[in-house]
Amino acid sequence: MLNRHARGFFTALFAPIARFLLRRGVSPDSVTIVGTAGVVLGALALYPVGELWWGSLVIAVFALSDVVDGIMAREQGRNGTWGNFLDSTLDRIADGAIFAGVSIWFFTGGADRPIALASLACLVLGMLVSYARAKAESLGFQANVGIAERAERLISVLLVTGLTGLGLPPVVLFVTLVALAIATAVTVVQRMAAVRRQSLEPVDGGTPA
């Protein structure tokens, strides 16, 4: 939901950067790869040692590459399947690194097992959300629905994790992760229901798909 509503604002904000990179011969794929590497570095190098604020800041900066590479691809008129595939695959790597980094810290130095487990739940359910959409589309259905899409999950975890590093009580992070896990589970159900409805709709022959 949020990613659709904010697209116009971020496109206007980052279009000059995207055009500058294109003039310098930088490809959208390069921006995607560098951005993912930065997110993974911030998540797995800083979170596990308790640098929650700096880790979140680094991740947030590099995560913006997801906006920039999309603008670059549109500027070039590229809507190919390869770029789409690369972007989606690396998004899963980035998301996994973020929740894994939070879990590692709270399983170890952070010493808060409930937060660590809640983060793992978000990791697994987030992957399931993405899988449900990918599988639906591979079968000819649409499943781009849900109350907790990627933008909402990412903003929530980065904001609250970063503030926890600045002194916010850890219980707030726990509540946020639990709420996020529940919302993500609901999104999975919503996508399954959407595909179920589509599968029961009559096709040209007059029978359900």
N, CA, C and O of each residue as an XYZ file, in Angstrom:
836
protein
N       0.825     -1.197      0.000
C       0.000      0.000      0.000
C       0.869      1.261      0.000
O       0.717      2.142     -0.846
N       1.792      1.320      0.983
C       2.631      2.511      1.126
C       3.508      2.724     -0.097
O       3.682      3.856     -0.550
N       4.074      1.618     -0.645
C       4.963      1.777     -1.780
C       4.251      2.370     -2.990
O       4.866      3.111     -3.757
N       2.970      2.062     -3.178
C       2.225      2.622     -4.303
C       1.945      4.110     -4.095
O       2.082      4.904     -5.026
N       1.553      4.488     -2.872
C       1.208      5.881     -2.599
C       2.439      6.792     -2.618
O       2.342      7.959     -2.996
N       3.590      6.261     -2.212
C       4.792      7.101     -2.102
C       5.622      7.127     -3.383
O       6.604      7.864     -3.472
N       5.232      6.326     -4.374
C       6.060      6.191     -5.570
C       6.292      7.524     -6.274
O       7.414      7.820     -6.682
N       5.243      8.328     -6.418
C       5.385      9.606     -7.116
C       6.351     10.537     -6.413
O       7.171     11.188     -7.060
N       6.261     10.608     -5.084
C       7.137     11.486     -4.311
C       8.596     11.081     -4.469
O       9.450     11.922     -4.749
N       8.885      9.786     -4.291
C      10.270      9.340     -4.353
C      10.821      9.388     -5.779
O      12.015      9.606     -5.980
N       9.957      9.188     -6.755
C      10.413      9.302     -8.137
C      10.888     10.721     -8.423
O      11.944     10.916     -9.025
N      10.109     11.713     -7.991
C      10.499     13.111     -8.194
C      11.778     13.445     -7.428
O      12.617     14.207     -7.909
N      11.921     12.867     -6.232
C      13.075     13.176     -5.390
C      14.373     12.591     -5.939
O      15.416     13.245     -5.913
N      14.304     11.362     -6.433
C      15.535     10.663     -6.826
C      15.780     10.623     -8.332
O      16.804     10.102     -8.774
N      14.859     11.166     -9.122
C      15.060     11.167    -10.575
C      16.363     11.859    -10.987
O      17.053     11.348    -11.869
N      16.737     13.014    -10.382
C      18.002     13.643    -10.777
C      19.219     12.746    -10.523
O      20.159     12.728    -11.318
N      19.194     12.008     -9.418
C      20.311     11.096     -9.122
C      20.356      9.980    -10.153
O      21.425      9.616    -10.644
N      19.181      9.439    -10.477
C      19.119      8.355    -11.455
C      19.656      8.811    -12.808
O      20.404      8.082    -13.460
N      19.277     10.012    -13.227
C      19.735     10.520    -14.530
C      21.237     10.792    -14.507
O      21.930     10.561    -15.498
N      21.736     11.284    -13.370
C      23.184     11.533    -13.240
C      23.965     10.226    -13.400
O      24.970     10.186    -14.110
N      23.507      9.165    -12.745
C      24.190      7.873    -12.843
C      24.137      7.318    -14.261
O      25.114      6.750    -14.749
N      23.002      7.482    -14.915
C      22.888      7.008    -16.302
C      23.856      7.753    -17.213
O      24.459      7.149    -18.100
N      24.009      9.049    -17.006
C      24.947      9.822    -17.832
C      26.382      9.372    -17.621
O      27.227      9.512    -18.505
N      26.649      8.822    -16.425
C      28.001      8.343    -16.126
C      28.195      6.883    -16.545
O      29.239      6.288    -16.277
N      27.199      6.323    -17.192
C      27.326      4.960    -17.699
C      27.051      3.865    -16.679
O      27.367      2.701    -16.923
N      26.469      4.223    -15.543
C      26.137      3.234    -14.511
C      24.831      2.543    -14.903
O      23.880      3.203    -15.322
N      24.784      1.230    -14.767
C      23.591      0.479    -15.143
C      22.670      0.289    -13.945
O      23.135      0.292    -12.805
N      21.370      0.125    -14.185
C      20.439     -0.159    -13.078
C      20.826     -1.418    -12.301
O      20.685     -1.462    -11.079
N      21.312     -2.436    -13.006
C      21.701     -3.676    -12.328
C      22.839     -3.436    -11.345
O      22.860     -4.023    -10.264
N      23.790     -2.572    -11.716
C      24.912     -2.263    -10.820
C      24.420     -1.597     -9.542
O      24.893     -1.906     -8.448
N      23.456     -0.672     -9.691
C      22.893      0.008     -8.523
C      22.165     -0.998     -7.630
O      22.270     -0.932     -6.406
N      21.431     -1.924     -8.239
C      20.723     -2.957     -7.479
C      21.696     -3.793     -6.658
O      21.465     -4.050     -5.477
N      22.778     -4.211     -7.288
C      23.753     -5.091     -6.619
C      24.482     -4.348     -5.499
O      24.640     -4.881     -4.401
N      24.924     -3.126     -5.773
C      25.632     -2.341     -4.750
C      24.701     -2.036     -3.577
O      25.108     -2.120     -2.418
N      23.464     -1.685     -3.878
C      22.506     -1.393     -2.818
C      22.262     -2.593     -1.923
O      22.215     -2.464     -0.699
N      22.107     -3.754     -2.530
C      21.894     -4.968     -1.735
C      23.111     -5.284     -0.886
O      22.980     -5.663      0.278
N      24.295     -5.129     -1.461
C      25.528     -5.384     -0.705
C      25.619     -4.470      0.510
O      26.031     -4.901      1.587
N      25.232     -3.205      0.336
C      25.258     -2.269      1.458
C      24.270     -2.636      2.545
O      24.585     -2.539      3.731
N      23.075     -3.057      2.151
C      22.071     -3.487      3.130
C      22.569     -4.697      3.907
O      22.472     -4.737      5.134
N      23.100     -5.680      3.195
C      23.603     -6.895      3.851
C      24.754     -6.564      4.794
O      24.834     -7.108      5.895
N      25.641     -5.674      4.365
C      26.765     -5.272      5.225
C      26.257     -4.609      6.494
O      26.696     -4.945      7.594
N      25.335     -3.668      6.345
C      24.803     -2.994      7.526
C      24.089     -3.942      8.462
O      24.199     -3.824      9.683
N      23.348     -4.892      7.884
C      22.557     -5.808      8.709
C      23.408     -6.858      9.403
O      23.175     -7.167     10.572
N      24.387     -7.410      8.705
C      25.148     -8.534      9.254
C      26.479     -8.139      9.870
O      27.114     -8.952     10.541
N      26.913     -6.896      9.652
C      28.153     -6.437     10.288
C      27.861     -5.544     11.494
O      28.618     -5.557     12.464
N      26.774     -4.769     11.447
C      26.492     -3.824     12.523
C      25.439     -4.323     13.505
O      25.630     -4.196     14.714
N      24.350     -4.877     13.029
C      23.328     -5.380     13.951
C      23.869     -6.420     14.932
O      23.604     -6.309     16.129
N      24.618     -7.428     14.470
C      25.055     -8.481     15.396
C      25.996     -8.016     16.508
O      26.211     -8.742     17.478
N      26.557     -6.816     16.376
C      27.429     -6.300     17.448
C      26.713     -5.223     18.248
O      27.336     -4.536     19.057
N      25.416     -5.068     18.032
C      24.628     -4.149     18.839
C      24.549     -2.729     18.320
O      23.988     -1.860     18.989
N      25.098     -2.473     17.139
C      25.027     -1.124     16.554
C      23.701     -0.971     15.809
O      23.669     -0.905     14.581
N      22.616     -0.915     16.570
C      21.292     -0.924     15.962
C      20.977      0.383     15.238
O      20.374      0.370     14.165
N      21.379      1.501     15.818
C      21.109      2.785     15.168
C      21.909      2.939     13.884
O      21.350      3.247     12.831
N      23.213      2.726     13.969
C      24.046      2.884     12.783
C      23.729      1.839     11.729
O      23.776      2.117     10.531
N      23.408      0.645     12.178
C      23.015     -0.394     11.228
C      21.769      0.003     10.462
O      21.705     -0.151      9.242
N      20.779      0.514     11.177
C      19.531      0.938     10.531
C      19.772      2.091      9.569
O      19.174      2.149      8.494
N      20.655      3.012      9.964
C      20.949      4.166      9.103
C      21.625      3.723      7.806
O      21.260      4.169      6.719
N      22.611      2.842      7.938
C      23.313      2.328      6.749
C      22.340      1.584      5.840
O      22.344      1.775      4.624
N      21.510      0.736      6.439
C      20.541     -0.027      5.657
C      19.571      0.900      4.926
O      19.280      0.707      3.746
N      19.078      1.906      5.644
C      18.108      2.824      5.042
C      18.699      3.550      3.838
O      18.026      3.720      2.821
N      19.948      3.976      3.951
C      20.600      4.686      2.841
C      20.718      3.775      1.628
O      20.358      4.164      0.517
N      21.220      2.569      1.838
C      21.413      1.663      0.707
C      20.093      1.117      0.175
O      19.994      0.778     -1.004
N      19.086      1.029      1.028
C      17.779      0.537      0.573
C      17.151      1.479     -0.441
O      16.315      1.059     -1.241
N      17.543      2.746     -0.416
C      17.011      3.713     -1.386
C      17.437      3.384     -2.806
O      16.864      3.902     -3.764
N      18.445      2.521     -2.946
C      18.862      2.111     -4.297
C      17.729      1.404     -5.019
O      17.686      1.378     -6.249
N      16.803      0.826     -4.244
C      15.669      0.129     -4.835
C      14.766      1.093     -5.596
O      14.105      0.710     -6.561
N      14.746      2.349     -5.151
C      13.996      3.386     -5.861
C      14.784      3.871     -7.073
O      14.241      4.024     -8.168
N      16.073      4.107     -6.854
C      16.917      4.672     -7.912
C      17.030      3.734     -9.103
O      16.925      4.180    -10.246
N      17.244      2.434     -8.859
C      17.409      1.527     -9.995
C      16.122      1.408    -10.808
O      16.166      1.237    -12.027
N      14.980      1.498    -10.133
C      13.714      1.450    -10.855
C      13.530      2.658    -11.760
O      13.067      2.528    -12.894
N      13.895      3.837    -11.254
C      13.807      5.051    -12.072
C      14.753      4.943    -13.269
O      14.393      5.308    -14.388
N      15.968      4.438    -13.024
C      16.945      4.296    -14.100
C      16.431      3.365    -15.196
O      16.582      3.644    -16.386
N      15.821      2.255    -14.778
C      15.295      1.302    -15.758
C      14.183      1.932    -16.597
O      14.109      1.717    -17.807
N      13.319      2.710    -15.942
C      12.235      3.363    -16.696
C      12.775      4.431    -17.637
O      12.268      4.602    -18.746
N      13.814      5.155    -17.190
C      14.414      6.179    -18.043
C      15.010      5.559    -19.309
O      15.004      6.173    -20.377
N      15.521      4.340    -19.173
C      16.109      3.644    -20.321
C      15.066      2.889    -21.131
O      15.372      2.334    -22.187
N      13.825      2.870    -20.630
C      12.788      2.113    -21.311
C      12.951      0.621    -21.143
O      12.486     -0.167    -21.966
N      13.628      0.237    -20.051
C      13.872     -1.192    -19.799
C      12.841     -1.727    -18.821
O      12.793     -1.307    -17.665
N      12.035     -2.636    -19.280
C      11.072     -3.309    -18.411
C      11.232     -4.824    -18.550
O      10.267     -5.586    -18.488
N      12.486     -5.223    -18.741
C      12.772     -6.625    -19.019
C      12.596     -7.534    -17.822
O      12.574     -7.093    -16.673
N      12.474     -8.805    -18.123
C      12.277     -9.811    -17.076
C      13.540    -10.002    -16.240
O      13.445    -10.310    -15.051
N      14.730     -9.825    -16.843
C      15.959    -10.043    -16.077
C      16.079     -9.047    -14.924
O      16.339     -9.440    -13.787
N      15.890     -7.762    -15.216
C      15.992     -6.760    -14.167
C      14.976     -6.988    -13.069
O      15.274     -6.818    -11.887
N      13.776     -7.374    -13.465
C      12.720     -7.685    -12.507
C      13.120     -8.841    -11.608
O      12.948     -8.791    -10.390
N      13.657     -9.886    -12.233
C      14.076    -11.076    -11.491
C      15.221    -10.752    -10.534
O      15.201    -11.150     -9.369
N      16.217    -10.025    -11.039
C      17.371     -9.674    -10.204
C      16.928     -8.852     -9.002
O      17.340     -9.120     -7.873
N      16.094     -7.856     -9.245
C      15.639     -6.970     -8.174
C      14.866     -7.753     -7.107
O      15.109     -7.581     -5.912
N      13.954     -8.593     -7.529
C      13.148     -9.365     -6.574
C      13.996    -10.341     -5.777
O      13.800    -10.507     -4.573
N      14.941    -10.987     -6.454
C      15.797    -11.963     -5.771
C      16.683    -11.287     -4.732
O      16.810    -11.769     -3.607
N      17.295    -10.169     -5.112
C      18.172     -9.471     -4.175
C      17.389     -8.822     -3.036
O      17.911     -8.660     -1.933
N      16.128     -8.448     -3.304
C      15.275     -7.947     -2.220
C      15.099     -9.008     -1.136
O      15.103     -8.693      0.054
N      14.945    -10.264     -1.551
C      14.774    -11.338     -0.573
C      16.054    -11.515      0.259
O      15.993    -11.759      1.464
N      17.207    -11.389     -0.402
C      18.481    -11.490      0.321
C      18.597    -10.364      1.340
O      18.987    -10.594      2.485
N      18.258     -9.152      0.926
C      18.342     -7.993      1.822
C      17.407     -8.142      3.013
O      17.810     -7.911      4.154
N      16.169     -8.525      2.756
C      15.199     -8.689      3.846
C      15.647     -9.769      4.816
O      15.546     -9.606      6.032
N      16.143    -10.870      4.271
C      16.615    -11.951      5.135
C      17.766    -11.502      6.012
O      17.827    -11.855      7.189
N      18.688    -10.718      5.443
C      19.841    -10.236      6.220
C      19.394     -9.323      7.356
O      19.939     -9.394      8.458
N      18.404     -8.464      7.098
C      17.939     -7.524      8.131
C      17.374     -8.271      9.331
O      17.796     -8.034     10.463
N      16.432     -9.161      9.099
C      15.812     -9.882     10.215
C      16.785    -10.865     10.860
O      16.721    -11.107     12.066
N      17.686    -11.431     10.055
C      18.693    -12.323     10.633
C      19.637    -11.546     11.539
O      20.010    -12.028     12.609
N      20.028    -10.337     11.114
C      20.916     -9.527     11.931
C      20.298     -9.163     13.267
O      20.966     -9.224     14.300
N      19.012     -8.781     13.256
C      18.306     -8.477     14.510
C      18.269     -9.713     15.402
O      18.512     -9.623     16.605
N      17.966    -10.859     14.814
C      17.888    -12.098     15.593
C      19.226    -12.457     16.217
O      19.289    -12.838     17.385
N      20.296    -12.335     15.439
C      21.623    -12.685     15.954
C      21.967    -11.852     17.187
O      22.439    -12.386     18.191
N      21.727    -10.529     17.106
C      22.057     -9.677     18.236
C      21.257    -10.053     19.477
O      21.817    -10.150     20.569
N      19.970    -10.262     19.323
C      19.144    -10.518     20.502
C      19.239    -11.958     20.994
O      18.826    -12.255     22.115
N      19.775    -12.850     20.175
C      20.100    -14.190     20.668
C      21.418    -14.183     21.435
O      21.665    -15.067     22.255
N      22.270    -13.181     21.171
C      23.610    -13.136     21.774
C      23.729    -11.958     22.746
O      23.190    -12.013     23.851
N      24.428    -10.898     22.340
C      24.690     -9.785     23.255
C      23.446     -9.062     23.728
O      23.418     -8.557     24.850
N      22.419     -9.000     22.899
C      21.192     -8.321     23.294
C      20.390     -9.072     24.324
O      19.579     -8.490     25.044
N      20.621    -10.394     24.393
C      20.026    -11.259     25.418
C      18.517    -11.056     25.589
O      18.024    -10.856     26.699
N      17.801    -11.113     24.470
C      16.341    -10.994     24.538
C      15.750    -11.999     23.558
O      15.488    -11.687     22.396
N      15.548    -13.213     24.058
C      15.104    -14.311     23.207
C      13.745    -14.045     22.541
O      13.584    -14.379     21.367
N      12.760    -13.455     23.242
C      11.473    -13.187     22.572
C      11.620    -12.290     21.345
O      10.966    -12.527     20.330
N      12.468    -11.262     21.423
C      12.675    -10.391     20.262
C      13.334    -11.177     19.134
O      12.951    -11.049     17.971
N      14.322    -11.986     19.484
C      15.015    -12.781     18.468
C      14.048    -13.719     17.750
O      14.092    -13.841     16.526
N      13.179    -14.379     18.509
C      12.215    -15.307     17.907
C      11.177    -14.563     17.066
O      10.776    -15.038     16.004
N      10.748    -13.403     17.542
C       9.781    -12.613     16.775
C      10.395    -12.153     15.453
O       9.713    -12.111     14.428
N      11.680    -11.809     15.480
C      12.357    -11.408     14.256
C      12.460    -12.569     13.280
O      12.279    -12.388     12.076
N      12.747    -13.751     13.790
C      12.795    -14.939     12.931
C      11.433    -15.222     12.309
O      11.343    -15.604     11.142
N      10.374    -15.035     13.092
C       9.023    -15.230     12.563
C       8.761    -14.265     11.419
O       8.183    -14.648     10.401
N       9.186    -13.008     11.580
C       9.017    -12.024     10.507
C       9.807    -12.427      9.265
O       9.336    -12.251      8.142
N      11.002    -12.963      9.466
C      11.825    -13.395      8.342
C      11.114    -14.476      7.535
O      10.986    -14.374      6.315
N      10.652    -15.518      8.239
C      10.005    -16.649      7.559
C       8.714    -16.210      6.870
O       8.483    -16.547      5.709
N       7.884    -15.467      7.575
C       6.601    -15.046      7.012
C       6.794    -14.060      5.855
O       6.031    -14.076      4.889
N       7.810    -13.205      5.955
C       8.094    -12.277      4.862
C       8.478    -13.013      3.591
O       8.052    -12.637      2.499
N       9.287    -14.069      3.730
C       9.639    -14.879      2.568
C       8.408    -15.562      1.989
O       8.287    -15.711      0.773
N       7.500    -15.973      2.859
C       6.280    -16.638      2.403
C       5.376    -15.679      1.629
O       4.744    -16.073      0.649
N       5.316    -14.427      2.068
C       4.548    -13.414      1.341
C       5.071    -13.295     -0.090
O       4.298    -13.295     -1.048
N       6.384    -13.194     -0.217
C       6.991    -13.052     -1.538
C       6.776    -14.302     -2.379
O       6.497    -14.215     -3.575
N       6.906    -15.467     -1.747
C       6.712    -16.709     -2.485
C       5.283    -16.832     -2.994
O       5.056    -17.262     -4.125
N       4.323    -16.456     -2.161
C       2.916    -16.564     -2.559
C       2.651    -15.738     -3.813
O       1.963    -16.198     -4.725
N       3.186    -14.536     -3.863
C       2.976    -13.700     -5.052
C       3.679    -14.297     -6.270
O       3.100    -14.369     -7.354
N       4.934    -14.725     -6.085
C       5.684    -15.273     -7.215
C       5.018    -16.530     -7.772
O       4.907    -16.698     -8.986
N       4.580    -17.403     -6.877
C       3.932    -18.638     -7.328
C       2.615    -18.327     -8.019
O       2.294    -18.932     -9.042
N       1.851    -17.393     -7.473
C       0.582    -17.021     -8.094
C       0.808    -16.504     -9.511
O       0.103    -16.892    -10.442
N       1.790    -15.631     -9.665
C       2.041    -15.058    -10.982
C       2.558    -16.101    -11.961
O       2.288    -16.016    -13.160
N       3.302    -17.089    -11.457
C       3.781    -18.154    -12.346
C       2.639    -19.016    -12.859
O       2.768    -19.675    -13.891
N       1.517    -19.013    -12.138
C       0.341    -19.783    -12.538
C      -0.685    -18.936    -13.286
O      -1.760    -19.415    -13.647
N      -0.339    -17.675    -13.510
C      -1.236    -16.802    -14.254
C      -2.222    -16.029    -13.412
O      -3.175    -15.469    -13.954
N      -2.029    -15.976    -12.100
C      -2.915    -15.233    -11.212
C      -2.224    -13.962    -10.713
O      -1.032    -13.767    -10.950
N      -2.971    -13.105    -10.026
C      -2.437    -11.900     -9.403
C      -2.586    -12.015     -7.890
O      -3.633    -12.427     -7.390
N      -1.524    -11.647     -7.161
C      -1.581    -11.720     -5.698
C      -0.855    -10.547     -5.066
O      -0.191    -10.700     -4.040
N      -0.979     -9.378     -5.675
C      -0.307     -8.183     -5.146
C      -1.227     -7.434     -4.183
O      -1.460     -6.235     -4.335
N      -1.744     -8.160     -3.193
C      -2.627     -7.586     -2.186
C      -2.022     -7.827     -0.814
O      -1.065     -8.587     -0.671
N      -2.594     -7.169      0.203
C      -2.141     -7.433      1.566
C      -1.896     -6.177      2.359
O      -1.625     -5.113      1.801
N      -1.994     -6.310      3.675
C      -1.832     -5.161      4.560
C      -0.385     -4.922      4.954
O      -0.068     -3.881      5.530
N       0.505     -5.873      4.653
C       1.915     -5.723      5.048
C       2.811     -6.102      3.886
O       3.395     -7.186      3.868
N       2.918     -5.206      2.917
C       3.819     -5.438      1.805
C       5.235     -5.043      2.219
O       5.463     -4.626      3.354
N       6.176     -5.176      1.296
C       7.585     -5.030      1.655
C       7.915     -3.665      2.242
O       8.650     -3.583      3.226
N       7.389     -2.596      1.661
C       7.727     -1.249      2.143
C       7.321     -1.079      3.602
O       8.086     -0.539      4.401
N       6.122     -1.537      3.952
C       5.649     -1.409      5.330
C       6.524     -2.213      6.295
O       6.862     -1.742      7.381
N       6.882     -3.420      5.887
C       7.716     -4.262      6.762
C       9.085     -3.632      6.974
O       9.596     -3.595      8.093
N       9.673     -3.138      5.892
C      11.022     -2.588      5.971
C      11.070     -1.318      6.816
O      11.930     -1.180      7.685
N      10.150     -0.395      6.563
C      10.134      0.855      7.317
C       9.910      0.598      8.799
O      10.570      1.205      9.642
N       8.985     -0.297      9.123
C       8.679     -0.585     10.527
C       9.891     -1.122     11.274
O      10.231     -0.630     12.350
N      10.542     -2.131     10.703
C      11.645     -2.761     11.427
C      12.854     -1.828     11.521
O      13.527     -1.804     12.551
N      13.140     -1.061     10.469
C      14.297     -0.175     10.512
C      14.087      0.968     11.499
O      14.990      1.297     12.268
N      12.919      1.565     11.483
C      12.648      2.689     12.370
C      12.728      2.276     13.833
O      13.425      2.918     14.618
N      12.030      1.220     14.205
C      11.972      0.837     15.621
C      13.292      0.217     16.079
O      13.709      0.434     17.216
N      13.950     -0.547     15.217
C      15.257     -1.107     15.589
C      16.270      0.012     15.808
O      17.037     -0.013     16.770
N      16.265      0.991     14.907
C      17.187      2.112     15.069
C      16.932      2.889     16.350
O      17.872      3.250     17.059
N      15.663      3.148     16.650
C      15.334      3.875     17.881
C      15.663      3.050     19.123
O      15.996      3.610     20.167
N      15.572      1.727     19.018
C      15.976      0.867     20.142
C      17.463      1.057     20.432
O      17.893      1.045     21.585
N      18.236      1.231     19.366
C      19.661      1.488     19.546
C      19.947      2.820     20.214
O      21.025      3.024     20.772
N      18.966      3.738     20.156
C      19.128      5.050     20.800
C      18.506      5.116     22.188
O      18.494      6.173     22.820
N      17.984      3.974     22.664
C      17.455      3.949     24.020
C      15.978      3.644     24.148
O      15.467      3.582     25.266
N      15.281      3.453     23.056
C      13.877      3.066     23.137
C      13.776      1.714     23.843
O      14.561      0.817     23.534
N      12.840      1.533     24.780
C      12.731      0.249     25.482
C      12.569     -0.913     24.507
O      11.752     -0.832     23.589
N      13.324     -1.984     24.686
C      13.251     -3.126     23.775
C      11.848     -3.718     23.622
O      11.533     -4.328     22.599
N      11.014     -3.536     24.638
C       9.667     -4.093     24.553
C       8.904     -3.487     23.371
O       8.031     -4.138     22.797
N       9.231     -2.245     23.008
C       8.566     -1.615     21.856
C       8.940     -2.354     20.573
O       8.096     -2.565     19.702
N      10.203     -2.743     20.465
C      10.643     -3.509     19.300
C       9.951     -4.872     19.272
O       9.547     -5.347     18.211
N       9.818     -5.490     20.431
C       9.147     -6.790     20.493
C       7.698     -6.679     20.022
O       7.240     -7.482     19.209
N       6.985     -5.685     20.535
C       5.584     -5.492     20.143
C       5.483     -5.209     18.644
O       4.594     -5.720     17.962
N       6.406     -4.390     18.143
C       6.399     -4.063     16.716
C       6.611     -5.307     15.867
O       5.915     -5.510     14.872
N       7.568     -6.137     16.257
C       7.854     -7.350     15.487
C       6.693     -8.338     15.540
O       6.365     -8.974     14.538
N       6.076     -8.461     16.708
C       4.923     -9.359     16.817
C       3.779     -8.861     15.937
O       3.145     -9.638     15.222
N       3.524     -7.546     16.001
C       2.467     -6.966     15.161
C       2.789     -7.145     13.684
O       1.907     -7.419     12.870
N       4.062     -6.985     13.354
C       4.488     -7.139     11.973
C       4.330     -8.591     11.513
O       3.917     -8.851     10.383
N       4.663     -9.536     12.403
C       4.507    -10.953     12.065
C       3.035    -11.295     11.831
O       2.696    -12.025     10.900
N       2.176    -10.761     12.682
C       0.736    -11.020     12.530
C       0.225    -10.424     11.222
O      -0.496    -11.083     10.473
N       0.605     -9.164     10.948
C       0.167     -8.513      9.716
C       0.695     -9.247      8.486
O       0.009     -9.336      7.468
N       1.916     -9.772      8.585
C       2.481    -10.514      7.470
C       1.737    -11.820      7.251
O       1.485    -12.214      6.112
N       1.385    -12.494      8.346
C       0.605    -13.730      8.238
C      -0.756    -13.453      7.602
O      -1.239    -14.233      6.782
N      -1.364    -12.341      7.986
C      -2.649    -11.959      7.383
C      -2.475    -11.708      5.887
O      -3.342    -12.069      5.092
N      -1.359    -11.090      5.502
C      -1.092    -10.836      4.096
C      -0.981    -12.145      3.312
O      -1.475    -12.248      2.189
N      -0.336    -13.133      3.907
C      -0.249    -14.448      3.256
C      -1.646    -15.002      3.004
O      -1.943    -15.478      1.908
N      -2.500    -14.940      4.019
C      -3.874    -15.440      3.886
C      -4.632    -14.649      2.824
O      -5.372    -15.225      2.026
N      -4.447    -13.321      2.814
C      -5.114    -12.489      1.810
C      -4.690    -12.881      0.393
O      -5.520    -12.914     -0.516
N      -3.426    -13.173      0.207
C      -2.949    -13.548     -1.123
C      -3.463    -14.931     -1.516
O      -3.804    -15.168     -2.675
N      -3.515    -15.827     -0.558
C      -4.077    -17.145     -0.847
C      -5.551    -17.028     -1.217
O      -6.018    -17.692     -2.143
N      -6.281    -16.187     -0.496
C      -7.712    -16.003     -0.778
C      -7.910    -15.376     -2.158
O      -8.837    -15.738     -2.882
N      -7.037    -14.434     -2.516
C      -7.151    -13.786     -3.826
C      -6.950    -14.788     -4.951
O      -7.680    -14.779     -5.942
N      -5.963    -15.646     -4.793
C      -5.714    -16.662     -5.814
C      -6.855    -17.672     -5.854
O      -7.244    -18.128     -6.930
N      -7.389    -18.021     -4.698
C      -8.519    -18.944     -4.647
C      -9.719    -18.382     -5.411
O     -10.368    -19.094     -6.178
N     -10.003    -17.103     -5.193
C     -11.129    -16.482     -5.898
C     -10.906    -16.493     -7.408
O     -11.816    -16.799     -8.178
N      -9.697    -16.157     -7.817
C      -9.399    -16.132     -9.243
C      -9.476    -17.522     -9.861
O      -9.895    -17.679    -11.008
N      -9.069    -18.530     -9.092
C      -9.085    -19.897     -9.624
C     -10.513    -20.410     -9.826
O     -10.738    -21.339    -10.602
N     -11.468    -19.806     -9.130
C     -12.858    -20.230     -9.239
C     -13.643    -19.431    -10.275
O     -14.792    -19.752    -10.579
N     -13.008    -18.384    -10.814
C     -13.693    -17.590    -11.832
C     -13.765    -18.362    -13.143
O     -12.802    -19.031    -13.518
N     -14.895    -18.280    -13.844
C     -15.029    -18.981    -15.127
C     -14.017    -18.449    -16.155
O     -13.718    -17.256    -16.205
N     -13.516    -19.359    -16.950
C     -12.644    -18.960    -18.057
C     -13.464    -18.987    -19.333
O     -14.683    -19.144    -19.278
N     -12.832    -18.842    -20.457
C     -13.568    -18.726    -21.714
C     -14.480    -19.914    -21.977
O     -15.538    -19.762    -22.589
N     -14.079    -21.093    -21.520
C     -14.892    -22.279    -21.748
C     -16.067    -22.393    -20.821
O     -16.883    -23.304    -20.955
N     -16.166    -21.459    -19.863
C     -17.302    -21.480    -18.949
C     -17.081    -22.286    -17.689
O     -18.006    -22.451    -16.894
N     -15.858    -22.799    -17.487
C     -15.539    -23.562    -16.285
C     -14.511    -22.804    -15.478
O     -13.811    -21.953    -16.026
N     -14.394    -23.092    -14.162
C     -13.398    -22.402    -13.338
C     -11.991    -22.627    -13.861
O     -11.706    -23.627    -14.520
N     -11.113    -21.673    -13.554
C      -9.720    -21.777    -14.012
C      -9.030    -22.943    -13.344
O      -7.853    -23.194    -13.600
